[in-house]
Amino acid sequence: MSTVDETHLSIGEVLANLRDVSLQTVAICCDLERHVFNPEHTDPKVAEALRATHWYDLREWTTTGPGSR
């Protein structure tokens, strides 16, 4: 588990949707290489912002996304 700030994500589209969130304290559980996040272990505001991008919710990734293969 990391904070959004610690991951050094270059996710401008996500950051634009997180105006009221401290990136040093908010949690994100993700695989940076595969662009997959676990919404159960990620701050709800971050998870919602990630869903609007090219990132996969872990459940989607394992059922209908690249992880299902």
C-alpha positions in Angstrom: 0.0 0.0 0.0 1.3 3.4 -0.9 0.1 7.0 -1.0 -0.8 8.5 -4.3 2.2 10.9 -3.9 4.7 8.0 -3.3 3.7 6.2 -6.5 4.8 9.2 -8.6 1.9 8.6 -10.9 1.8 10.8 -13.9 -2.0 10.8 -14.1 -2.9 14.3 -14.8 -6.5 13.4 -15.7 -6.9 11.8 -12.3 -5.2 14.6 -10.4 -7.6 17.1 -12.0 -10.5 15.2 -10.3 -8.8 15.1 -6.9 -8.8 18.8 -5.9 -9.8 18.2 -2.3 -7.5 15.2 -1.6 -4.0 15.3 0.0 -1.8 13.2 -2.2 0.6 12.6 0.6 -2.0 10.9 2.8 -4.5 9.2 0.5 -4.0 5.5 -0.1 -3.8 3.7 -3.4 -3.3 0.0 -3.9 -2.1 -0.6 -7.5 0.1 -2.3 -10.0 1.9 0.6 -11.7 3.0 -1.5 -14.7 -0.4 -2.9 -15.5 -2.4 0.2 -14.6 -4.6 -1.8 -12.2 -5.9 -0.7 -8.9 -7.7 -2.5 -6.1 -10.8 -0.4 -5.2 -11.2 -2.2 -1.9 -7.8 -0.9 -0.7 -7.8 2.5 -2.4 -9.3 5.7 -1.2 -12.8 5.9 -2.7 -12.2 9.4 -4.3 -9.0 8.1 -6.0 -10.8 4.9 -7.2 -13.6 7.0 -8.7 -11.1 9.3 -10.5 -9.1 6.3 -11.8 -12.2 4.7 -13.3 -12.5 7.7 -15.6 -9.1 7.0 -17.1 -7.2 4.1 -18.8 -6.7 2.4 -15.4 -8.5 -0.9 -14.6 -10.4 -1.7 -11.5 -8.9 -5.1 -10.4 -12.3 -6.8 -10.7 -12.7 -5.6 -14.3 -9.1 -6.5 -15.2 -9.4 -10.1 -14.0 -12.8 -10.7 -15.6 -13.0 -8.8 -18.9 -9.7 -7.0 -19.2 -6.1 -8.1 -20.0 -5.8 -10.1 -16.8 -8.6 -12.5 -17.9 -6.4 -14.1 -20.5 
